Amino acid sequence: MAKIKLTRNELKAQKESLKRFSRFLPTLELKKLQLELERRKVVKEMDEFRKKITSFREDIQSWQNLFCENYPKDVQHLVHISNLETQEINIAGISVREVVDVSFEVDEYDLYLTSPWLEKGIDVVKKIIFFQEREKSLRNKEQVILQELRKTTQRINLFKEKLIPECKENIRMIRIQLGDLQAAAVGRSKMAKQKMQPKGGTQ
């Protein structure tokens, strides 16, 4: 604990600090609660999204091996991301960018030299890529929330375990010192009055 001056001005400063810390702490605790709720929402959304991906992969499993055929490229290499559409969302005071849509470019291919299923395969690849980008976006969102949650928890602990207790202890010490000084001043005043009183006696 840093050494402080045991003065009335310092007492006033410590009281103001305590008031400020005590006012800010509930805001931090509310932010922590919001972040915890948002994290639970993201985890639930990720679980549901992974189930959707698993279900989709099971649906295409029967003809998924066709993706390995070359015309002269396999279908995965025909499809490229041209743009990621994102939106900025605010979570308990922090900004997070989230993927909402994906635009694609498809290499040219010869309709006469490719199998009839290729167009369906391209649509499937687009959907898989969208799933991957969306899942990556959700993971990033969770990491941002977790990082902010750790920072907020550290600040709460700093306020609760260090700053507020230190202020209270400083206030207690200053009050004791000022009380002692006041008592000493009263004592000196009484002694001075006694010395100033005329001594009694007979001539």
Disulfide bonds with the S-S distance in Angstrom:
none
